């Protein structure tokens, strides 16, 4: 399947935010590589874009058009306290897609498989991230690449709006 690149103008049937050539360049910056064959790299990039779509509920703003196929463009989005144009496709989004695609290209199976969170007794969701497991329980691990993809995507999330990590504080007393 050929890539159809979303450039911020709500491209019909878009399935990626980046071309294979540009994705290879971005991956190299992180010391990573996409699959060698372009067709495999395209497939991995499409899966990477779908991985971003799975994170959509955590992203700032809303889609700008009901017909768009990917989770961007969105509005309003604040990146490092600056309001972005509604047609803006952030480099953080592209890098996150590329790193997720690198992971997809290096595994058997799919990164779209839900993260299994077994043995969790209690989880504090108030920003501290504390998790308590049942006796003998353990955390499901995620790969270093997916962890990096999450980290790079973080400035575009709702949580970035109220943290010192790059968003705009909307609460009194921040």
C-alpha positions in Angstrom: 0.0 0.0 0.0 1.4 3.4 -0.9 1.8 6.1 1.6 -0.6 9.0 1.5 0.9 11.9 3.5 -1.1 14.1 5.8 0.3 17.6 5.4 -2.2 19.5 7.6 -4.7 20.1 4.8 -6.9 17.0 5.6 -5.6 14.8 2.8 -8.2 12.2 1.9 -7.3 8.7 3.0 -4.0 9.8 4.5 -2.1 7.0 6.3 1.1 8.6 7.3 2.6 11.9 8.4 6.0 11.3 6.8 7.5 9.8 3.6 9.8 6.8 3.7 12.8 8.9 2.7 12.1 11.5 5.4 11.3 8.8 8.0 14.7 7.1 7.3 16.4 10.4 7.9 14.5 11.0 11.2 15.2 7.4 12.3 18.9 7.8 11.6 19.0 10.9 13.9 17.9 8.6 16.7 20.4 5.9 15.7 17.6 3.7 14.5 16.7 2.1 11.2 13.4 1.3 9.4 13.0 -2.0 7.5 15.3 -2.2 4.4 12.6 -2.8 1.8 10.5 0.3 1.1 7.3 -1.7 1.1 8.1 -3.0 4.6 9.0 0.5 5.7 5.7 1.9 4.4 3.7 -0.8 6.2 5.6 -0.1 9.4 4.9 3.7 9.0 1.2 3.0 8.5 1.2 1.0 11.6 3.1 3.8 13.4 0.4 6.3 12.3 -2.2 3.9 13.7 -0.3 3.7 16.9 -0.5 7.5 17.2 -4.3 7.1 16.5 -4.5 4.8 19.5 -3.1 7.6 21.7 -5.7 10.1 20.4 -7.7 10.3 23.6 -4.6 11.7 25.3 -3.9 14.4 22.7 -4.7 18.0 23.1 -7.5 19.6 21.0 -9.8 17.9 18.5 -9.7 17.0 14.8 -10.3 19.9 12.5 -12.5 17.9 10.1 -14.8 15.0 10.7 -13.6 13.4 7.5 -9.9 13.2 8.3 -8.5 9.8 8.6 -5.6 10.5 11.0 -5.5 12.2 14.4 -3.8 15.3 13.1 -4.3 18.1 12.3 -5.9 19.2 15.5 -6.9 22.4 17.3 -6.2 23.9 19.8 -2.8 22.6 20.4 -0.2 24.3 22.5 3.4 23.2 22.0 5.8 24.5 24.7 3.2 27.2 25.6 2.7 28.4 22.0 -0.6 28.0 20.3 -0.1 26.2 17.0 -1.9 26.8 13.7 -4.7 24.3 13.1 -2.9 22.9 10.0 0.3 22.3 11.9 1.9 18.8 11.9 4.4 18.8 14.7 7.8 17.3 14.3 7.2 15.5 17.7 4.3 13.7 16.1 6.3 12.7 13.1 9.3 11.5 15.2 6.9 9.5 17.5 5.4 7.8 14.4 8.8 7.0 13.0 10.1 5.5 16.3 6.9 3.4 16.6 7.4 2.3 13.0 11.0 1.3 13.8 9.6 -0.9 16.6 7.0 -2.4 14.3 9.7 -3.2 11.8 11.7 -5.0 14.4 9.1 -7.3 16.0 7.0 -10.2 15.1 3.4 -9.2 15.6 2.0 -5.8 16.0 2.6 -2.8 18.2 -1.1 -2.2 18.0 -1.7 -5.1 20.4 -3.0 -3.5 23.6 -0.6 -3.3 26.5 -1.5 -6.0 29.0 -1.5 -4.6 32.5 -1.7 -7.7 34.6 -1.6 -8.1 38.3 -2.3 -4.4 39.1 -3.9 -4.1 42.5 -3.9 -0.3 42.7 -2.8 2.5 40.3 -2.7 6.2 41.3 -3.7 8.3 38.2 -3.2 11.7 39.8 0.0 12.3 38.0 2.3 10.3 40.3 2.1 7.1 38.3 2.3 4.9 41.5 1.4 1.3 40.8 0.9 -1.4 43.4 0.9 -5.1 42.3 -0.6 -8.1 43.8 1.9 -10.4 45.5 4.0 -12.1 42.8 2.7 -9.7 40.2 4.8 -7.7 37.8 4.6 -5.0 35.2 4.2 -5.7 31.6 7.2 -4.2 29.9 7.2 -2.0 26.9 10.1 -1.7 24.6 12.6 1.2 24.8 11.4 2.4 21.4 7.8 2.6 22.4 8.8 4.3 25.6 10.7 6.8 23.6 7.7 7.3 21.2 5.5 8.0 24.2 8.1 10.5 25.6 8.4 12.3 22.3 4.6 12.5 22.0 4.2 13.9 25.5 4.4 17.6 24.7 1.3 17.2 22.5 -0.8 15.5 25.2 -3.4 17.0 27.5 -1.1 16.3 30.5 1.5 18.7 29.0 -1.0 21.5 29.4 -0.7 21.3 33.2 2.9 20.1 33.7 6.2 21.9 33.6 7.2 19.6 30.9 6.2 21.9 28.1 2.6 22.8 28.2 0.5 25.7 29.2 -0.7 25.7 32.8 -4.5 26.3 32.9 -4.8 26.1 36.7 -4.7 28.9 39.2 -1.5 28.7 41.3 0.8 26.9 38.8 
